[in-house]
Amino acid sequence: MEALRKALVAGAILGVGAGVGSALFVLVTPGEERIQAMLKEMPGQDPRGREETARNKQLVLATLQEAAATQENVAWRKNWMGAGGGKSA
């Protein structure tokens, strides 16, 4: 009988702990409006930043395509924007 009582007490304590944890989670979690505000503040949401990122990706892709098309080692270039100007492999 004592073992059953201990098991019930332990179960009740665990249940209370889970309930308190769930209540705190609900209190701390931001609402839908706050989530939308946080998403708007993220760095990737700025139109100018997105354009700059897209331009950088285009430059990297163009450099990779040029590197694939030539035997020159483009990593040795001092000016990555132009052709030539560095050591060649």
HTML snippet that shows the backbone in 3Dmol.js (N, CA, C, O; Angstrom):
<script src="https://3Dmol.org/build/3Dmol-min.js"></script>
<div id="view" style="width:600px;height:400px;position:relative"></div>
<script>
const pdb = `
ATOM      1  N   MET A   1       0.813  -1.183   0.000  1.00  0.00           N
ATOM      2  CA  MET A   1       0.000   0.000   0.000  1.00  0.00           C
ATOM      3  C   MET A   1       0.866   1.261   0.000  1.00  0.00           C
ATOM      4  O   MET A   1       0.533   2.274  -0.615  1.00  0.00           O
ATOM      5  N   GLU A   2       1.995   1.159   0.717  1.00  0.00           N
ATOM      6  CA  GLU A   2       2.909   2.302   0.792  1.00  0.00           C
ATOM      7  C   GLU A   2       3.517   2.602  -0.575  1.00  0.00           C
ATOM      8  O   GLU A   2       3.715   3.769  -0.916  1.00  0.00           O
ATOM      9  N   ALA A   3       3.819   1.560  -1.369  1.00  0.00           N
ATOM     10  CA  ALA A   3       4.399   1.747  -2.696  1.00  0.00           C
ATOM     11  C   ALA A   3       3.406   2.457  -3.624  1.00  0.00           C
ATOM     12  O   ALA A   3       3.791   3.317  -4.416  1.00  0.00           O
ATOM     13  N   LEU A   4       2.127   2.087  -3.516  1.00  0.00           N
ATOM     14  CA  LEU A   4       1.098   2.742  -4.325  1.00  0.00           C
ATOM     15  C   LEU A   4       0.979   4.218  -3.958  1.00  0.00           C
ATOM     16  O   LEU A   4       0.820   5.075  -4.827  1.00  0.00           O
ATOM     17  N   ARG A   5       1.056   4.497  -2.688  1.00  0.00           N
ATOM     18  CA  ARG A   5       0.968   5.890  -2.223  1.00  0.00           C
ATOM     19  C   ARG A   5       2.153   6.707  -2.742  1.00  0.00           C
ATOM     20  O   ARG A   5       1.974   7.840  -3.189  1.00  0.00           O
ATOM     21  N   LYS A   6       3.354   6.141  -2.687  1.00  0.00           N
ATOM     22  CA  LYS A   6       4.541   6.831  -3.190  1.00  0.00           C
ATOM     23  C   LYS A   6       4.438   7.066  -4.701  1.00  0.00           C
ATOM     24  O   LYS A   6       4.810   8.128  -5.199  1.00  0.00           O
ATOM     25  N   ALA A   7       3.933   6.071  -5.416  1.00  0.00           N
ATOM     26  CA  ALA A   7       3.786   6.211  -6.864  1.00  0.00           C
ATOM     27  C   ALA A   7       2.780   7.306  -7.202  1.00  0.00           C
ATOM     28  O   ALA A   7       3.004   8.087  -8.127  1.00  0.00           O
ATOM     29  N   LEU A   8       1.675   7.370  -6.461  1.00  0.00           N
ATOM     30  CA  LEU A   8       0.671   8.406  -6.705  1.00  0.00           C
ATOM     31  C   LEU A   8       1.219   9.793  -6.381  1.00  0.00           C
ATOM     32  O   LEU A   8       0.963  10.751  -7.111  1.00  0.00           O
ATOM     33  N   VAL A   9       1.969   9.901  -5.289  1.00  0.00           N
ATOM     34  CA  VAL A   9       2.576  11.194  -4.927  1.00  0.00           C
ATOM     35  C   VAL A   9       3.584  11.623  -5.994  1.00  0.00           C
ATOM     36  O   VAL A   9       3.608  12.784  -6.403  1.00  0.00           O
ATOM     37  N   ALA A  10       4.410  10.686  -6.438  1.00  0.00           N
ATOM     38  CA  ALA A  10       5.402  11.003  -7.474  1.00  0.00           C
ATOM     39  C   ALA A  10       4.698  11.422  -8.766  1.00  0.00           C
ATOM     40  O   ALA A  10       5.126  12.375  -9.417  1.00  0.00           O
ATOM     41  N   GLY A  11       3.635  10.731  -9.142  1.00  0.00           N
ATOM     42  CA  GLY A  11       2.874  11.086 -10.336  1.00  0.00           C
ATOM     43  C   GLY A  11       2.233  12.463 -10.210  1.00  0.00           C
ATOM     44  O   GLY A  11       2.209  13.235 -11.169  1.00  0.00           O
ATOM     45  N   ALA A  12       1.719  12.763  -9.030  1.00  0.00           N
ATOM     46  CA  ALA A  12       1.107  14.073  -8.805  1.00  0.00           C
ATOM     47  C   ALA A  12       2.143  15.182  -8.893  1.00  0.00           C
ATOM     48  O   ALA A  12       1.877  16.236  -9.470  1.00  0.00           O
ATOM     49  N   ILE A  13       3.315  14.954  -8.328  1.00  0.00           N
ATOM     50  CA  ILE A  13       4.381  15.957  -8.377  1.00  0.00           C
ATOM     51  C   ILE A  13       4.830  16.187  -9.826  1.00  0.00           C
ATOM     52  O   ILE A  13       5.023  17.327 -10.249  1.00  0.00           O
ATOM     53  N   LEU A  14       4.990  15.110 -10.570  1.00  0.00           N
ATOM     54  CA  LEU A  14       5.372  15.246 -11.981  1.00  0.00           C
ATOM     55  C   LEU A  14       4.288  15.964 -12.778  1.00  0.00           C
ATOM     56  O   LEU A  14       4.592  16.786 -13.643  1.00  0.00           O
ATOM     57  N   GLY A  15       3.038  15.659 -12.494  1.00  0.00           N
ATOM     58  CA  GLY A  15       1.933  16.317 -13.176  1.00  0.00           C
ATOM     59  C   GLY A  15       1.877  17.807 -12.886  1.00  0.00           C
ATOM     60  O   GLY A  15       1.646  18.618 -13.782  1.00  0.00           O
ATOM     61  N   VAL A  16       2.092  18.158 -11.624  1.00  0.00           N
ATOM     62  CA  VAL A  16       2.110  19.572 -11.244  1.00  0.00           C
ATOM     63  C   VAL A  16       3.279  20.277 -11.938  1.00  0.00           C
ATOM     64  O   VAL A  16       3.122  21.391 -12.438  1.00  0.00           O
ATOM     65  N   GLY A  17       4.428  19.644 -11.971  1.00  0.00           N
ATOM     66  CA  GLY A  17       5.594  20.236 -12.641  1.00  0.00           C
ATOM     67  C   GLY A  17       5.344  20.447 -14.123  1.00  0.00           C
ATOM     68  O   GLY A  17       5.699  21.488 -14.678  1.00  0.00           O
ATOM     69  N   ALA A  18       4.734  19.463 -14.761  1.00  0.00           N
ATOM     70  CA  ALA A  18       4.426  19.596 -16.185  1.00  0.00           C
ATOM     71  C   ALA A  18       3.397  20.703 -16.410  1.00  0.00           C
ATOM     72  O   ALA A  18       3.496  21.456 -17.379  1.00  0.00           O
ATOM     73  N   GLY A  19       2.424  20.803 -15.530  1.00  0.00           N
ATOM     74  CA  GLY A  19       1.420  21.856 -15.647  1.00  0.00           C
ATOM     75  C   GLY A  19       2.020  23.242 -15.487  1.00  0.00           C
ATOM     76  O   GLY A  19       1.695  24.156 -16.244  1.00  0.00           O
ATOM     77  N   VAL A  20       2.896  23.399 -14.501  1.00  0.00           N
ATOM     78  CA  VAL A  20       3.554  24.694 -14.294  1.00  0.00           C
ATOM     79  C   VAL A  20       4.437  25.036 -15.500  1.00  0.00           C
ATOM     80  O   VAL A  20       4.446  26.177 -15.962  1.00  0.00           O
ATOM     81  N   GLY A  21       5.161  24.065 -15.996  1.00  0.00           N
ATOM     82  CA  GLY A  21       6.010  24.299 -17.169  1.00  0.00           C
ATOM     83  C   GLY A  21       5.193  24.697 -18.387  1.00  0.00           C
ATOM     84  O   GLY A  21       5.578  25.607 -19.121  1.00  0.00           O
ATOM     85  N   SER A  22       4.073  24.029 -18.611  1.00  0.00           N
ATOM     86  CA  SER A  22       3.213  24.365 -19.743  1.00  0.00           C
ATOM     87  C   SER A  22       2.633  25.768 -19.595  1.00  0.00           C
ATOM     88  O   SER A  22       2.573  26.521 -20.566  1.00  0.00           O
ATOM     89  N   ALA A  23       2.209  26.119 -18.389  1.00  0.00           N
ATOM     90  CA  ALA A  23       1.656  27.452 -18.154  1.00  0.00           C
ATOM     91  C   ALA A  23       2.708  28.525 -18.405  1.00  0.00           C
ATOM     92  O   ALA A  23       2.407  29.551 -19.014  1.00  0.00           O
ATOM     93  N   LEU A  24       3.931  28.304 -17.947  1.00  0.00           N
ATOM     94  CA  LEU A  24       4.998  29.272 -18.185  1.00  0.00           C
ATOM     95  C   LEU A  24       5.322  29.388 -19.667  1.00  0.00           C
ATOM     96  O   LEU A  24       5.592  30.484 -20.159  1.00  0.00           O
ATOM     97  N   PHE A  25       5.299  28.280 -20.376  1.00  0.00           N
ATOM     98  CA  PHE A  25       5.557  28.301 -21.819  1.00  0.00           C
ATOM     99  C   PHE A  25       4.505  29.139 -22.533  1.00  0.00           C
ATOM    100  O   PHE A  25       4.839  29.930 -23.415  1.00  0.00           O
ATOM    101  N   VAL A  26       3.245  28.975 -22.164  1.00  0.00           N
ATOM    102  CA  VAL A  26       2.163  29.737 -22.787  1.00  0.00           C
ATOM    103  C   VAL A  26       2.320  31.223 -22.478  1.00  0.00           C
ATOM    104  O   VAL A  26       2.059  32.059 -23.343  1.00  0.00           O
ATOM    105  N   LEU A  27       2.738  31.565 -21.268  1.00  0.00           N
ATOM    106  CA  LEU A  27       2.916  32.966 -20.896  1.00  0.00           C
ATOM    107  C   LEU A  27       4.079  33.626 -21.628  1.00  0.00           C
ATOM    108  O   LEU A  27       4.012  34.809 -21.961  1.00  0.00           O
ATOM    109  N   VAL A  28       5.140  32.871 -21.880  1.00  0.00           N
ATOM    110  CA  VAL A  28       6.343  33.436 -22.473  1.00  0.00           C
ATOM    111  C   VAL A  28       6.256  33.497 -24.000  1.00  0.00           C
ATOM    112  O   VAL A  28       6.856  34.387 -24.604  1.00  0.00           O
ATOM    113  N   THR A  29       5.546  32.602 -24.626  1.00  0.00           N
ATOM    114  CA  THR A  29       5.466  32.541 -26.076  1.00  0.00           C
ATOM    115  C   THR A  29       4.829  33.820 -26.620  1.00  0.00           C
ATOM    116  O   THR A  29       3.772  34.230 -26.142  1.00  0.00           O
ATOM    117  N   PRO A  30       5.470  34.469 -27.634  1.00  0.00           N
ATOM    118  CA  PRO A  30       4.910  35.710 -28.171  1.00  0.00           C
ATOM    119  C   PRO A  30       3.630  35.441 -28.967  1.00  0.00           C
ATOM    120  O   PRO A  30       3.424  34.356 -29.512  1.00  0.00           O
ATOM    121  N   GLY A  31       2.786  36.464 -29.012  1.00  0.00           N
ATOM    122  CA  GLY A  31       1.544  36.358 -29.761  1.00  0.00           C
ATOM    123  C   GLY A  31       1.783  36.490 -31.254  1.00  0.00           C
ATOM    124  O   GLY A  31       2.907  36.732 -31.692  1.00  0.00           O
ATOM    125  N   GLU A  32       0.722  36.332 -32.032  1.00  0.00           N
ATOM    126  CA  GLU A  32       0.835  36.377 -33.488  1.00  0.00           C
ATOM    127  C   GLU A  32       1.327  37.743 -33.976  1.00  0.00           C
ATOM    128  O   GLU A  32       2.125  37.811 -34.911  1.00  0.00           O
ATOM    129  N   GLU A  33       0.861  38.825 -33.356  1.00  0.00           N
ATOM    130  CA  GLU A  33       1.291  40.159 -33.766  1.00  0.00           C
ATOM    131  C   GLU A  33       2.787  40.347 -33.525  1.00  0.00           C
ATOM    132  O   GLU A  33       3.497  40.910 -34.359  1.00  0.00           O
ATOM    133  N   ARG A  34       3.248  39.872 -32.384  1.00  0.00           N
ATOM    134  CA  ARG A  34       4.670  39.997 -32.058  1.00  0.00           C
ATOM    135  C   ARG A  34       5.516  39.146 -32.997  1.00  0.00           C
ATOM    136  O   ARG A  34       6.617  39.546 -33.376  1.00  0.00           O
ATOM    137  N   ILE A  35       5.016  37.988 -33.369  1.00  0.00           N
ATOM    138  CA  ILE A  35       5.749  37.127 -34.308  1.00  0.00           C
ATOM    139  C   ILE A  35       5.881  37.828 -35.649  1.00  0.00           C
ATOM    140  O   ILE A  35       6.955  37.811 -36.251  1.00  0.00           O
ATOM    141  N   GLN A  36       4.797  38.449 -36.132  1.00  0.00           N
ATOM    142  CA  GLN A  36       4.847  39.165 -37.408  1.00  0.00           C
ATOM    143  C   GLN A  36       5.811  40.342 -37.329  1.00  0.00           C
ATOM    144  O   GLN A  36       6.549  40.600 -38.280  1.00  0.00           O
ATOM    145  N   ALA A  37       5.816  41.056 -36.214  1.00  0.00           N
ATOM    146  CA  ALA A  37       6.743  42.177 -36.047  1.00  0.00           C
ATOM    147  C   ALA A  37       8.189  41.690 -36.050  1.00  0.00           C
ATOM    148  O   ALA A  37       9.063  42.333 -36.630  1.00  0.00           O
ATOM    149  N   MET A  38       8.436  40.563 -35.408  1.00  0.00           N
ATOM    150  CA  MET A  38       9.791  40.012 -35.379  1.00  0.00           C
ATOM    151  C   MET A  38      10.232  39.591 -36.777  1.00  0.00           C
ATOM    152  O   MET A  38      11.390  39.789 -37.142  1.00  0.00           O
ATOM    153  N   LEU A  39       9.334  39.020 -37.555  1.00  0.00           N
ATOM    154  CA  LEU A  39       9.677  38.610 -38.915  1.00  0.00           C
ATOM    155  C   LEU A  39      10.006  39.814 -39.790  1.00  0.00           C
ATOM    156  O   LEU A  39      10.897  39.741 -40.636  1.00  0.00           O
ATOM    157  N   LYS A  40       9.290  40.923 -39.592  1.00  0.00           N
ATOM    158  CA  LYS A  40       9.559  42.125 -40.380  1.00  0.00           C
ATOM    159  C   LYS A  40      10.920  42.724 -40.041  1.00  0.00           C
ATOM    160  O   LYS A  40      11.553  43.350 -40.891  1.00  0.00           O
ATOM    161  N   GLU A  41      11.371  42.533 -38.805  1.00  0.00           N
ATOM    162  CA  GLU A  41      12.643  43.091 -38.365  1.00  0.00           C
ATOM    163  C   GLU A  41      13.844  42.249 -38.781  1.00  0.00           C
ATOM    164  O   GLU A  41      14.983  42.680 -38.599  1.00  0.00           O
ATOM    165  N   MET A  42      13.622  41.079 -39.326  1.00  0.00           N
ATOM    166  CA  MET A  42      14.732  40.202 -39.693  1.00  0.00           C
ATOM    167  C   MET A  42      15.523  40.812 -40.846  1.00  0.00           C
ATOM    168  O   MET A  42      14.952  41.503 -41.690  1.00  0.00           O
ATOM    169  N   PRO A  43      16.839  40.563 -40.890  1.00  0.00           N
ATOM    170  CA  PRO A  43      17.687  41.199 -41.897  1.00  0.00           C
ATOM    171  C   PRO A  43      17.301  40.866 -43.332  1.00  0.00           C
ATOM    172  O   PRO A  43      17.462  41.715 -44.209  1.00  0.00           O
ATOM    173  N   GLY A  44      16.810  39.692 -43.602  1.00  0.00           N
ATOM    174  CA  GLY A  44      16.487  39.294 -44.964  1.00  0.00           C
ATOM    175  C   GLY A  44      15.228  39.923 -45.513  1.00  0.00           C
ATOM    176  O   GLY A  44      14.918  39.730 -46.689  1.00  0.00           O
ATOM    177  N   GLN A  45      14.487  40.670 -44.708  1.00  0.00           N
ATOM    178  CA  GLN A  45      13.220  41.239 -45.150  1.00  0.00           C
ATOM    179  C   GLN A  45      13.382  42.615 -45.791  1.00  0.00           C
ATOM    180  O   GLN A  45      12.443  43.105 -46.417  1.00  0.00           O
ATOM    181  N   ASP A  46      14.539  43.249 -45.654  1.00  0.00           N
ATOM    182  CA  ASP A  46      14.776  44.567 -46.221  1.00  0.00           C
ATOM    183  C   ASP A  46      14.942  44.444 -47.737  1.00  0.00           C
ATOM    184  O   ASP A  46      15.803  43.685 -48.182  1.00  0.00           O
ATOM    185  N   PRO A  47      14.147  45.166 -48.557  1.00  0.00           N
ATOM    186  CA  PRO A  47      14.262  45.041 -50.018  1.00  0.00           C
ATOM    187  C   PRO A  47      15.661  45.386 -50.532  1.00  0.00           C
ATOM    188  O   PRO A  47      16.173  44.724 -51.434  1.00  0.00           O
ATOM    189  N   ARG A  48      16.277  46.422 -49.957  1.00  0.00           N
ATOM    190  CA  ARG A  48      17.616  46.808 -50.412  1.00  0.00           C
ATOM    191  C   ARG A  48      18.623  45.705 -50.084  1.00  0.00           C
ATOM    192  O   ARG A  48      19.515  45.414 -50.881  1.00  0.00           O
ATOM    193  N   GLY A  49      18.473  45.098 -48.913  1.00  0.00           N
ATOM    194  CA  GLY A  49      19.368  44.005 -48.528  1.00  0.00           C
ATOM    195  C   GLY A  49      19.186  42.782 -49.416  1.00  0.00           C
ATOM    196  O   GLY A  49      20.154  42.099 -49.751  1.00  0.00           O
ATOM    197  N   ARG A  50      17.938  42.510 -49.796  1.00  0.00           N
ATOM    198  CA  ARG A  50      17.687  41.376 -50.694  1.00  0.00           C
ATOM    199  C   ARG A  50      18.306  41.623 -52.059  1.00  0.00           C
ATOM    200  O   ARG A  50      18.851  40.700 -52.664  1.00  0.00           O
ATOM    201  N   GLU A  51      18.230  42.875 -52.560  1.00  0.00           N
ATOM    202  CA  GLU A  51      18.828  43.191 -53.859  1.00  0.00           C
ATOM    203  C   GLU A  51      20.348  43.033 -53.806  1.00  0.00           C
ATOM    204  O   GLU A  51      20.964  42.515 -54.737  1.00  0.00           O
ATOM    205  N   GLU A  52      20.934  43.486 -52.707  1.00  0.00           N
ATOM    206  CA  GLU A  52      22.378  43.364 -52.556  1.00  0.00           C
ATOM    207  C   GLU A  52      22.796  41.895 -52.482  1.00  0.00           C
ATOM    208  O   GLU A  52      23.798  41.499 -53.078  1.00  0.00           O
ATOM    209  N   THR A  53      22.039  41.104 -51.763  1.00  0.00           N
ATOM    210  CA  THR A  53      22.334  39.674 -51.662  1.00  0.00           C
ATOM    211  C   THR A  53      22.203  38.997 -53.024  1.00  0.00           C
ATOM    212  O   THR A  53      23.032  38.163 -53.388  1.00  0.00           O
ATOM    213  N   ALA A  54      21.164  39.356 -53.772  1.00  0.00           N
ATOM    214  CA  ALA A  54      20.978  38.780 -55.107  1.00  0.00           C
ATOM    215  C   ALA A  54      22.136  39.165 -56.020  1.00  0.00           C
ATOM    216  O   ALA A  54      22.618  38.337 -56.793  1.00  0.00           O
ATOM    217  N   ARG A  55      22.587  40.420 -55.937  1.00  0.00           N
ATOM    218  CA  ARG A  55      23.710  40.875 -56.761  1.00  0.00           C
ATOM    219  C   ARG A  55      24.989  40.114 -56.395  1.00  0.00           C
ATOM    220  O   ARG A  55      25.748  39.711 -57.275  1.00  0.00           O
ATOM    221  N   ASN A  56      25.221  39.923 -55.096  1.00  0.00           N
ATOM    222  CA  ASN A  56      26.409  39.174 -54.672  1.00  0.00           C
ATOM    223  C   ASN A  56      26.362  37.740 -55.178  1.00  0.00           C
ATOM    224  O   ASN A  56      27.377  37.191 -55.607  1.00  0.00           O
ATOM    225  N   LYS A  57      25.182  37.139 -55.126  1.00  0.00           N
ATOM    226  CA  LYS A  57      25.049  35.762 -55.625  1.00  0.00           C
ATOM    227  C   LYS A  57      25.314  35.708 -57.119  1.00  0.00           C
ATOM    228  O   LYS A  57      25.920  34.752 -57.604  1.00  0.00           O
ATOM    229  N   GLN A  58      24.864  36.732 -57.864  1.00  0.00           N
ATOM    230  CA  GLN A  58      25.116  36.774 -59.304  1.00  0.00           C
ATOM    231  C   GLN A  58      26.616  36.885 -59.586  1.00  0.00           C
ATOM    232  O   GLN A  58      27.132  36.220 -60.485  1.00  0.00           O
ATOM    233  N   LEU A  59      27.318  37.730 -58.814  1.00  0.00           N
ATOM    234  CA  LEU A  59      28.763  37.879 -59.006  1.00  0.00           C
ATOM    235  C   LEU A  59      29.503  36.581 -58.705  1.00  0.00           C
ATOM    236  O   LEU A  59      30.416  36.197 -59.436  1.00  0.00           O
ATOM    237  N   VAL A  60      29.112  35.913 -57.638  1.00  0.00           N
ATOM    238  CA  VAL A  60      29.759  34.643 -57.293  1.00  0.00           C
ATOM    239  C   VAL A  60      29.498  33.598 -58.372  1.00  0.00           C
ATOM    240  O   VAL A  60      30.404  32.862 -58.763  1.00  0.00           O
ATOM    241  N   LEU A  61      28.258  33.537 -58.851  1.00  0.00           N
ATOM    242  CA  LEU A  61      27.926  32.570 -59.895  1.00  0.00           C
ATOM    243  C   LEU A  61      28.692  32.872 -61.181  1.00  0.00           C
ATOM    244  O   LEU A  61      29.188  31.955 -61.837  1.00  0.00           O
ATOM    245  N   ALA A  62      28.792  34.148 -61.544  1.00  0.00           N
ATOM    246  CA  ALA A  62      29.545  34.521 -62.750  1.00  0.00           C
ATOM    247  C   ALA A  62      31.012  34.149 -62.605  1.00  0.00           C
ATOM    248  O   ALA A  62      31.624  33.665 -63.558  1.00  0.00           O
ATOM    249  N   THR A  63      31.582  34.367 -61.427  1.00  0.00           N
ATOM    250  CA  THR A  63      32.981  34.007 -61.190  1.00  0.00           C
ATOM    251  C   THR A  63      33.179  32.501 -61.282  1.00  0.00           C
ATOM    252  O   THR A  63      34.159  32.034 -61.862  1.00  0.00           O
ATOM    253  N   LEU A  64      32.250  31.739 -60.710  1.00  0.00           N
ATOM    254  CA  LEU A  64      32.356  30.274 -60.786  1.00  0.00           C
ATOM    255  C   LEU A  64      32.215  29.770 -62.214  1.00  0.00           C
ATOM    256  O   LEU A  64      32.921  28.850 -62.627  1.00  0.00           O
ATOM    257  N   GLN A  65      31.300  30.376 -62.968  1.00  0.00           N
ATOM    258  CA  GLN A  65      31.133  29.960 -64.362  1.00  0.00           C
ATOM    259  C   GLN A  65      32.381  30.289 -65.175  1.00  0.00           C
ATOM    260  O   GLN A  65      32.808  29.495 -66.014  1.00  0.00           O
ATOM    261  N   GLU A  66      32.967  31.464 -64.926  1.00  0.00           N
ATOM    262  CA  GLU A  66      34.188  31.830 -65.643  1.00  0.00           C
ATOM    263  C   GLU A  66      35.335  30.906 -65.261  1.00  0.00           C
ATOM    264  O   GLU A  66      36.127  30.505 -66.113  1.00  0.00           O
ATOM    265  N   ALA A  67      35.422  30.569 -63.967  1.00  0.00           N
ATOM    266  CA  ALA A  67      36.478  29.673 -63.511  1.00  0.00           C
ATOM    267  C   ALA A  67      36.331  28.293 -64.131  1.00  0.00           C
ATOM    268  O   ALA A  67      37.326  27.630 -64.427  1.00  0.00           O
ATOM    269  N   ALA A  68      35.104  27.864 -64.326  1.00  0.00           N
ATOM    270  CA  ALA A  68      34.881  26.554 -64.938  1.00  0.00           C
ATOM    271  C   ALA A  68      35.213  26.563 -66.424  1.00  0.00           C
ATOM    272  O   ALA A  68      35.548  25.523 -66.992  1.00  0.00           O
ATOM    273  N   ALA A  69      35.123  27.733 -67.057  1.00  0.00           N
ATOM    274  CA  ALA A  69      35.329  27.817 -68.499  1.00  0.00           C
ATOM    275  C   ALA A  69      36.789  28.075 -68.870  1.00  0.00           C
ATOM    276  O   ALA A  69      37.137  27.980 -70.047  1.00  0.00           O
ATOM    277  N   THR A  70      37.641  28.394 -67.925  1.00  0.00           N
ATOM    278  CA  THR A  70      39.026  28.741 -68.229  1.00  0.00           C
ATOM    279  C   THR A  70      39.987  27.866 -67.441  1.00  0.00           C
ATOM    280  O   THR A  70      39.616  27.228 -66.455  1.00  0.00           O
ATOM    281  N   GLN A  71      41.231  27.854 -67.901  1.00  0.00           N
ATOM    282  CA  GLN A  71      42.275  27.113 -67.190  1.00  0.00           C
ATOM    283  C   GLN A  71      42.975  27.982 -66.162  1.00  0.00           C
ATOM    284  O   GLN A  71      43.773  27.481 -65.369  1.00  0.00           O
ATOM    285  N   GLU A  72      42.681  29.311 -66.164  1.00  0.00           N
ATOM    286  CA  GLU A  72      43.323  30.231 -65.235  1.00  0.00           C
ATOM    287  C   GLU A  72      42.836  29.972 -63.805  1.00  0.00           C
ATOM    288  O   GLU A  72      41.673  29.639 -63.580  1.00  0.00           O
ATOM    289  N   ASN A  73      43.738  30.128 -62.866  1.00  0.00           N
ATOM    290  CA  ASN A  73      43.374  29.990 -61.461  1.00  0.00           C
ATOM    291  C   ASN A  73      42.848  31.341 -60.980  1.00  0.00           C
ATOM    292  O   ASN A  73      43.629  32.231 -60.644  1.00  0.00           O
ATOM    293  N   VAL A  74      41.527  31.492 -60.948  1.00  0.00           N
ATOM    294  CA  VAL A  74      40.930  32.785 -60.612  1.00  0.00           C
ATOM    295  C   VAL A  74      41.113  33.141 -59.146  1.00  0.00           C
ATOM    296  O   VAL A  74      40.882  34.290 -58.770  1.00  0.00           O
ATOM    297  N   ALA A  75      41.516  32.206 -58.314  1.00  0.00           N
ATOM    298  CA  ALA A  75      41.739  32.499 -56.901  1.00  0.00           C
ATOM    299  C   ALA A  75      42.949  33.399 -56.694  1.00  0.00           C
ATOM    300  O   ALA A  75      43.063  34.049 -55.655  1.00  0.00           O
ATOM    301  N   TRP A  76      43.843  33.447 -57.656  1.00  0.00           N
ATOM    302  CA  TRP A  76      45.044  34.261 -57.532  1.00  0.00           C
ATOM    303  C   TRP A  76      44.817  35.693 -57.984  1.00  0.00           C
ATOM    304  O   TRP A  76      45.728  36.511 -57.859  1.00  0.00           O
ATOM    305  N   ARG A  77      43.672  36.024 -58.489  1.00  0.00           N
ATOM    306  CA  ARG A  77      43.410  37.377 -58.983  1.00  0.00           C
ATOM    307  C   ARG A  77      43.413  38.388 -57.849  1.00  0.00           C
ATOM    308  O   ARG A  77      42.903  38.130 -56.759  1.00  0.00           O
ATOM    309  N   LYS A  78      43.999  39.543 -58.131  1.00  0.00           N
ATOM    310  CA  LYS A  78      43.928  40.636 -57.172  1.00  0.00           C
ATOM    311  C   LYS A  78      42.602  41.370 -57.323  1.00  0.00           C
ATOM    312  O   LYS A  78      42.025  41.810 -56.329  1.00  0.00           O
ATOM    313  N   ASN A  79      42.118  41.506 -58.535  1.00  0.00           N
ATOM    314  CA  ASN A  79      40.841  42.152 -58.806  1.00  0.00           C
ATOM    315  C   ASN A  79      39.882  41.092 -59.327  1.00  0.00           C
ATOM    316  O   ASN A  79      39.984  40.672 -60.480  1.00  0.00           O
ATOM    317  N   TRP A  80      38.963  40.664 -58.497  1.00  0.00           N
ATOM    318  CA  TRP A  80      38.062  39.588 -58.858  1.00  0.00           C
ATOM    319  C   TRP A  80      36.998  40.042 -59.852  1.00  0.00           C
ATOM    320  O   TRP A  80      36.348  39.215 -60.491  1.00  0.00           O
ATOM    321  N   MET A  81      36.822  41.346 -59.981  1.00  0.00           N
ATOM    322  CA  MET A  81      35.778  41.855 -60.874  1.00  0.00           C
ATOM    323  C   MET A  81      36.211  41.811 -62.339  1.00  0.00           C
ATOM    324  O   MET A  81      35.366  41.784 -63.235  1.00  0.00           O
ATOM    325  N   GLY A  82      37.500  41.804 -62.581  1.00  0.00           N
ATOM    326  CA  GLY A  82      37.984  41.830 -63.968  1.00  0.00           C
ATOM    327  C   GLY A  82      38.697  40.556 -64.327  1.00  0.00           C
ATOM    328  O   GLY A  82      39.014  39.733 -63.469  1.00  0.00           O
ATOM    329  N   ALA A  83      38.947  40.405 -65.626  1.00  0.00           N
ATOM    330  CA  ALA A  83      39.643  39.205 -66.099  1.00  0.00           C
ATOM    331  C   ALA A  83      41.148  39.444 -66.041  1.00  0.00           C
ATOM    332  O   ALA A  83      41.613  40.576 -66.177  1.00  0.00           O
ATOM    333  N   GLY A  84      41.895  38.375 -65.840  1.00  0.00           N
ATOM    334  CA  GLY A  84      43.341  38.452 -65.835  1.00  0.00           C
ATOM    335  C   GLY A  84      43.888  39.183 -64.629  1.00  0.00           C
ATOM    336  O   GLY A  84      43.181  39.400 -63.645  1.00  0.00           O
ATOM    337  N   GLY A  85      45.178  39.570 -64.713  1.00  0.00           N
ATOM    338  CA  GLY A  85      45.759  40.372 -63.662  1.00  0.00           C
ATOM    339  C   GLY A  85      46.342  39.594 -62.504  1.00  0.00           C
ATOM    340  O   GLY A  85      46.685  40.192 -61.484  1.00  0.00           O
ATOM    341  N   GLY A  86      46.466  38.303 -62.619  1.00  0.00           N
ATOM    342  CA  GLY A  86      47.014  37.534 -61.510  1.00  0.00           C
ATOM    343  C   GLY A  86      47.899  36.428 -62.020  1.00  0.00           C
ATOM    344  O   GLY A  86      48.141  36.316 -63.221  1.00  0.00           O
ATOM    345  N   LYS A  87      48.378  35.614 -61.113  1.00  0.00           N
ATOM    346  CA  LYS A  87      49.172  34.455 -61.500  1.00  0.00           C
ATOM    347  C   LYS A  87      48.267  33.451 -62.184  1.00  0.00           C
ATOM    348  O   LYS A  87      47.067  33.400 -61.912  1.00  0.00           O
ATOM    349  N   SER A  88      48.825  32.677 -63.046  1.00  0.00           N
ATOM    350  CA  SER A  88      48.015  31.615 -63.644  1.00  0.00           C
ATOM    351  C   SER A  88      48.636  30.280 -63.319  1.00  0.00           C
ATOM    352  O   SER A  88      49.846  30.164 -63.126  1.00  0.00           O
ATOM    353  N   ALA A  89      47.806  29.298 -63.263  1.00  0.00           N
ATOM    354  CA  ALA A  89      48.254  27.978 -62.846  1.00  0.00           C
ATOM    355  C   ALA A  89      48.867  27.226 -63.983  1.00  0.00           C
ATOM    356  O   ALA A  89      49.302  26.087 -63.807  1.00  0.00           O
TER     357      ALA A  89
END
`;
const viewer = $3Dmol.createViewer("view");
viewer.addModel(pdb, "pdb");
viewer.setStyle({}, {cartoon: {color: "spectrum"}});
viewer.zoomTo();
viewer.render();
</script>
